[in-house]
Amino acid sequence: MRKVLCAVITVIVAVCFTGAAWAAPKASGRKSVPAQESVESAKPLPASSLFKQLYLYYDDESDKNHYFPSGWMGDYADLRINNAWAINPHSGKTCIKIVYSAKMSQNAGWSGMYWQQPMSNWGDKKGGYNLTGATRLTFWARGEKGGEKITEFKMGGITGEFPDSDTAAIGPVELTNQWQKYAIDLKGKDLSNVIGGFCWTVSKDDNSTGVIFFLDDIMYE
């Protein structure tokens, strides 16, 4: 009788522990978010004394990528963006293809895109990276035909309750049909909180029939 009782108790204890193991994830209360956003938010800020480089775009879906191309601006419906264009990238397997139609879908006369951290952050939430120690933002660009005019390439400049700590830009820039490297000088800039990691704008005035251009290897050095 004693052996039977011990066996029953053992079974009950085993069932309880098994049930607890299956129930734990269900009771965690975590909000479901896209995998990339979850990983992005968990990455530590680079220490200024150790800063070497930080990619915004290395290859499509690369673990090296930071920030999100989520800040659609101006005539946003005039833009078609392919982050996995595999024909003639500067390096790696992919680059970014941008098609601007200049149709003025929102009657703005211009379009643009911001890479933001976290996604869609217009300064209304805390975020960004401490990029102190970086001396320049570099990227490679080319036009489909050559002669494409980009109004501005820049970093920072987002305002709001939690704004960018600084901003820097180059432009206007006229592209060629060959890959060329461009750099935005960051020496002397306050990079302690960069929400808008990268930005570009184009206009109908400069490109009356629209443009097609490509970007690759966007990084802080």
PyMOL commands that set and color helices and strands:
alter all, ss='L'
color gray80, all
select helices_A, chain A and resi 2-23+25-27+35-42+48-50+76-78
alter helices_A, ss='H'
color red, helices_A
select strands_A, chain A and resi 54-57+68-74+79-85+95-100+110-116+136-143+149-150+152-156+167-170+173-174+180-185+196-203+211-220
alter strands_A, ss='S'
color yellow, strands_A
deselect
rebuild
show_as cartoon
